[in-house]
């Protein structure tokens, strides 16, 4: 009798547990989707999600500001081979904005958060970094993929080459009454959109010379901070070669506006060595040495492959300017490396 009572009690407990489980089912794996424009959150109440594997469209069940992860992606993720393959096409829509990422890893479809966004110049969005990332196109769309169980967070970006009329017109209207930091940012944005390019670029150059000729900028002087130099450097990388010599000539300034110029100079010698060498010939010997020394100190001391590429080019070119730069680069890089090792 005691055994029967125990068995009946166990069955009752089991039924109670099953009922509780039915009332409180395990949470389904979901991906939440957010949307922002220039870092400001924007409601996305009409989210559209389309997922494709090859030519197969995978049905998607929507939930509040997100969707349920289709079970097939959990199966894809179990195979190391399928994790690495770019076999998932992801199309997303939010209002008038569409995001198309044709070749993403199945790991993107793990539960977590997708942060959709668009960024227009002056590209102040903290999610995707500073202006150095934007050397192509006039604006970008992006997704920050945050998987609950994955590290690190990754970002996919797409550059767009059109100039949205409403955005451009908004900048033009605002420029009429803008001053200080905002006027600087708008001039850069319109230069990126190729609107009155020379006028806006020359405004930035004039502002740079004003910053360099005045008293040393204080930490609170936002108008002459490093973004000004970043903007002009970005316009150079976008194709404005006329900016190169002026940027090299102000490289020895101590202004905050060009405090990161060493990294630019190192990239310049690495990516566009012939153009850099031609520009160096237009500088004084002291300016040449300073430019190459800054490149060696800031970047080449920690990136030996880059240093080797530049040294090989300068050595092959020969001539006073190239060899002078080579000596300055190597001396600065070696000196910083020794100091770092001594710490």
Secondary structure, 3 states (H helix, E strand, C coil): CHHHHHHHHHHHHHHHHHHHHHHCCCCCCEEEEEEEECCEECCCCCCEEEEEECCEEECCEEECCEEECCHHHHHHHHCHHHHHCEEEEEEEEECCEEEEEEEEEHHHHCCEEEEEEEEECCCCCCCCCCHHHCCCCCEEEEEEEEECCCCCCEEEEEEECCCCHHHHHHHHHHHCCCCHHHHHHHHHHHHHCCCCHHHHHHHHHHHHHHHHHCCCCCCCCHHHCHHHHHHHHHHHHCCCCCHHHHHHHCCCCCCHHHCCHHHHHHHHHHHCHHHHHHHHCCCCHHHHHHHHHHHHHHHHCCCHHHHHHHHHHHHHHCHHHHHHHHHHHHHHHHHHHHHHHHC
